[in-house]
Structure formats: structure tokens, C-alpha cells
Amino acid sequence: MRLLAAVPPPSWEPGARPAEFLGAGPPPVFAGFGSFVAGGPEHPSALLVKAFRTAGGRDP
């Protein structure tokens, strides 16, 4: 099995805006559906955003 990951070089630092966002609260959460689409192209995203906000996540 082969694992691939996008790992930046050790010297890399994010720009000012991403660094500010990352430093302003808990680590961000990524959730993806891949190519899954059900109930229209916006439905899964709207459901995910609602669940994320209900759980106390922060918006970018």
C-alpha cells in the first residue's frame, strides 16, 4: 500500500490571512464528499454547514 500526503517543506509558512485564521481558534475541520451528489448539488454542502455550525465550528 502506498500513502501520499501533501506535506509542505519545513521552512514553509502560510501567508498572513491563513496564519491569522489558524491562530484565531481551534484547528479547522475538513469534510469532503468527493464526487457524491444527492438531492441536488448544494444539498450535501448545506447539510454539512448546518451540522458544523450546530457543533460549534467556526466559519472562515
C-alpha positions as CSV (number, residue, x, y, z in Angstrom):
1,M,0.0,0.0,0.0
2,R,1.3,3.5,-0.9
3,L,0.3,6.6,1.1
4,L,0.6,10.0,-0.4
5,A,0.3,13.3,1.6
6,A,0.8,16.9,0.7
7,V,3.4,18.0,3.2
8,P,5.0,21.4,2.8
9,P,8.7,21.8,3.3
10,P,9.8,22.6,6.9
11,S,10.6,26.2,6.0
12,W,7.1,26.9,4.6
13,E,4.8,29.3,6.4
14,P,1.3,30.3,5.5
15,G,0.6,33.9,4.3
16,A,-0.8,36.5,6.8
17,R,-4.5,35.8,6.3
18,P,-4.3,32.0,6.7
19,A,-2.0,32.3,9.6
20,E,-4.4,34.8,11.3
21,F,-7.3,32.4,10.8
22,L,-5.4,29.4,12.0
23,G,-4.2,31.3,15.1
24,A,-7.6,32.6,16.0
25,G,-9.2,29.4,17.3
26,P,-9.3,25.7,17.2
27,P,-7.8,23.8,14.2
28,P,-10.1,23.8,11.1
29,V,-12.1,20.8,10.2
30,F,-12.2,19.5,6.6
31,A,-15.1,17.3,5.4
32,G,-15.5,16.3,1.8
33,F,-18.0,14.3,-0.2
34,G,-15.7,13.5,-3.1
35,S,-17.9,13.3,-6.2
36,F,-21.0,12.3,-4.2
37,V,-24.1,14.3,-5.1
38,A,-27.6,13.6,-3.6
39,G,-30.7,15.8,-3.5
40,G,-29.1,18.4,-5.8
41,P,-25.5,19.7,-5.9
42,E,-26.0,22.1,-2.9
43,H,-27.9,19.8,-0.5
44,P,-24.9,17.9,1.0
45,S,-22.9,21.1,1.5
46,A,-25.8,22.9,3.2
47,L,-26.4,19.9,5.5
48,L,-22.7,19.8,6.4
49,V,-22.5,23.5,7.1
50,K,-25.6,23.3,9.4
51,A,-24.1,20.3,11.3
52,F,-20.8,22.0,11.6
53,R,-22.3,25.2,13.0
54,T,-24.6,23.3,15.3
55,A,-21.4,21.5,16.7
56,G,-19.8,24.9,17.4
57,G,-17.5,25.1,14.4
58,R,-16.2,28.5,13.2
59,D,-16.6,29.9,9.7
60,P,-13.6,31.2,7.7
